[in-house]
Amino acid sequence: TYYEQWNLIAKQKEVWVNYMEYANDLQQYTITDLDGNGRLEVIVSSMGGTGSYTYTRFFEVNETFDGLMECTTDFVEGDSEPDMMIANEPSQVFRDLEGVYHYVIRDFMRAGTEYYDIIYDVVLKNGHITHNVLARMYDSYSSGSSVVEYTNAAGEKITEAEYKAIAKTTFDGMSALTCLFDWRDLEEIADLDEEKIYRILSE
């Protein structure tokens, strides 16, 4: 049951309550079941720096329900990652014919007067997280004017309307859903014992 899994997650707090030395202006966590296999995941995300870079780790209850295992990812160290930690903003989700859930997650970055907004397809399958670009927006601001360019995954120019509809176009024919992650501050539970953490998780 989920109660037993929450208890397990609380007992193994040392596995996932791990402060990063960088991008740690904001550190939060959420509990979910991304792949719908009945085994919960703890997602821990950190954000910081002037470019609003995010870094995320995923921990899933193992198949024997007696521990947490960290999911592998195809993220490249040093690169900004999909902004999983978007509070109070629903994410689009599409379920394909094989039962795989595709989460449409954006990544916003800035570097000086340049802004980037990337739309990703994020999938958890067999304990591995993949993220694939669906479309990109590049905004360069200088001399009082802004130049905006939209491209698809292949780097070809598209319109703003096509950019906004890229998920619907890519996953046309799939079951469309929405999800809302409930993010909580990691710092609030860092010094709590297992029982108190369990009570928070069970909320």
C-alpha positions in Angstrom: 0.0 0.0 0.0 1.0 3.6 -0.3 1.0 3.9 3.5 3.8 1.2 3.6 5.7 3.0 0.9 5.5 6.3 2.7 6.8 4.6 5.8 9.7 3.1 3.8 10.5 6.5 2.2 10.5 8.1 5.6 12.8 5.4 7.0 15.3 6.0 4.1 15.4 9.8 4.4 19.2 9.7 4.3 19.0 8.3 0.7 17.1 11.2 -0.7 17.4 14.2 1.7 20.7 15.1 0.2 21.8 18.8 -0.1 23.6 19.8 -3.2 26.6 22.2 -3.0 25.4 24.0 -6.2 22.1 25.2 -7.5 20.8 25.1 -4.0 18.9 28.4 -3.8 15.7 26.4 -3.7 15.5 22.7 -2.9 12.2 20.8 -2.9 10.8 17.3 -3.2 7.6 15.6 -4.3 6.2 12.1 -4.1 4.5 10.6 -7.2 4.2 7.6 -9.5 5.5 8.8 -12.9 5.2 5.4 -14.7 2.1 4.2 -13.0 3.6 0.9 -11.9 2.4 1.2 -8.3 5.8 2.0 -6.9 6.3 5.5 -5.7 9.1 7.9 -6.6 10.6 10.7 -4.6 11.7 13.5 -6.9 14.3 15.9 -5.4 15.0 19.1 -7.4 17.3 22.0 -6.8 17.4 25.4 -8.6 19.9 28.2 -8.4 22.2 30.6 -10.0 21.5 33.6 -12.2 20.5 31.3 -15.1 17.9 29.5 -13.0 19.5 26.2 -13.6 17.8 23.1 -12.2 19.1 19.7 -11.2 16.9 16.8 -10.3 17.3 13.3 -8.9 14.7 10.5 -8.9 14.4 7.7 -6.3 11.9 4.8 -6.8 10.7 2.2 -4.4 12.3 -1.1 -5.5 10.5 -4.2 -6.8 10.8 -5.9 -3.4 9.4 -2.9 -1.6 12.2 -2.8 0.9 14.4 0.0 -0.3 14.8 3.0 -2.6 16.9 2.9 -5.8 18.0 5.9 -7.6 16.8 6.1 -11.2 19.4 6.6 -13.9 18.9 9.5 -16.3 20.3 10.7 -19.6 21.0 14.1 -18.2 24.4 15.6 -19.0 26.2 16.9 -15.9 26.6 20.7 -16.0 23.7 21.2 -18.4 20.4 22.7 -17.3 17.7 20.0 -17.0 13.9 20.0 -17.4 12.2 22.2 -14.7 10.3 19.5 -12.9 9.9 21.8 -9.9 7.1 24.0 -11.3 4.7 24.8 -8.4 1.0 25.3 -8.9 1.2 24.8 -12.7 -0.3 21.6 -14.2 1.8 19.6 -16.6 0.5 17.9 -19.8 0.8 14.2 -19.8 0.2 11.8 -22.7 -0.2 8.0 -22.4 0.8 6.0 -25.5 -0.5 2.7 -26.7 2.1 0.8 -24.7 1.0 2.5 -21.5 4.1 4.7 -21.3 3.5 8.2 -19.8 5.0 11.2 -21.5 5.4 14.3 -19.3 5.6 17.6 -21.1 8.1 19.6 -19.1 9.7 22.9 -19.9 13.1 24.3 -19.1 13.6 28.1 -18.9 17.1 29.5 -18.8 18.6 33.0 -19.1 22.1 34.2 -19.9 22.5 37.9 -19.8 20.0 39.3 -22.4 19.4 35.9 -23.9 16.5 33.7 -22.9 15.8 30.0 -23.7 12.6 28.1 -23.3 12.8 24.4 -24.2 9.9 21.9 -24.2 10.8 18.4 -23.3 9.2 14.9 -23.4 10.2 13.3 -20.0 9.7 9.6 -19.5 10.4 7.1 -16.7 10.6 3.6 -18.0 12.3 0.6 -16.3 14.0 2.8 -13.7 15.5 5.2 -16.3 14.6 8.8 -17.0 14.9 10.1 -20.6 14.2 13.6 -21.9 13.8 14.5 -25.5 13.5 18.0 -27.0 10.2 18.7 -28.6 10.8 22.4 -29.5 12.9 25.4 -28.5 12.3 29.2 -28.1 15.3 31.6 -28.3 14.8 35.2 -27.3 17.7 37.7 -27.8 17.1 41.2 -26.4 19.4 44.1 -27.3 19.2 47.8 -28.3 15.7 48.0 -27.1 14.3 45.3 -29.3 13.7 41.6 -29.0 14.3 38.9 -31.6 12.5 35.6 -31.0 13.0 32.4 -32.9 11.1 29.1 -32.6 12.5 25.7 -33.8 11.4 22.1 -33.6 13.4 19.1 -32.4 15.2 19.0 -35.8 16.3 22.6 -35.5 13.9 23.8 -38.2 12.1 27.1 -37.8 8.4 27.0 -36.8 5.8 29.5 -35.9 4.9 30.6 -32.4 1.5 28.8 -32.8 3.3 25.6 -33.8 5.6 26.0 -30.8 2.7 26.3 -28.4 0.9 23.3 -30.0 4.0 21.1 -30.3 3.0 18.6 -27.5 -0.5 18.2 -28.9 0.9 17.7 -32.4 3.6 15.3 -31.3 1.3 13.1 -29.2 -1.7 13.3 -31.5 -4.0 10.3 -30.9 -2.7 9.5 -27.4 -4.7 9.8 -24.2 -4.3 13.3 -22.9 -4.0 14.0 -19.1 -2.8 16.6 -16.7 -0.9 16.3 -13.5 0.0 18.7 -10.7 3.1 17.9 -8.6 2.8 19.0 -4.9 6.3 20.4 -4.1 7.5 20.8 -0.6 10.6 22.5 0.8 13.3 19.9 1.6 14.8 22.1 4.4 11.6 21.7 6.4 12.1 18.0 6.9 15.9 17.8 7.0 16.1 17.5 10.8 12.8 15.6 11.4 12.7 12.0 12.6 11.1 9.2 10.6 7.7 9.4 12.3 7.3 13.1 11.6 8.4 12.7 8.0 5.9 9.9 7.6 3.1 12.1 8.9 4.0 14.8 6.4 4.2 12.3 3.5 0.8 10.8 4.4 -0.8 14.2 4.0 
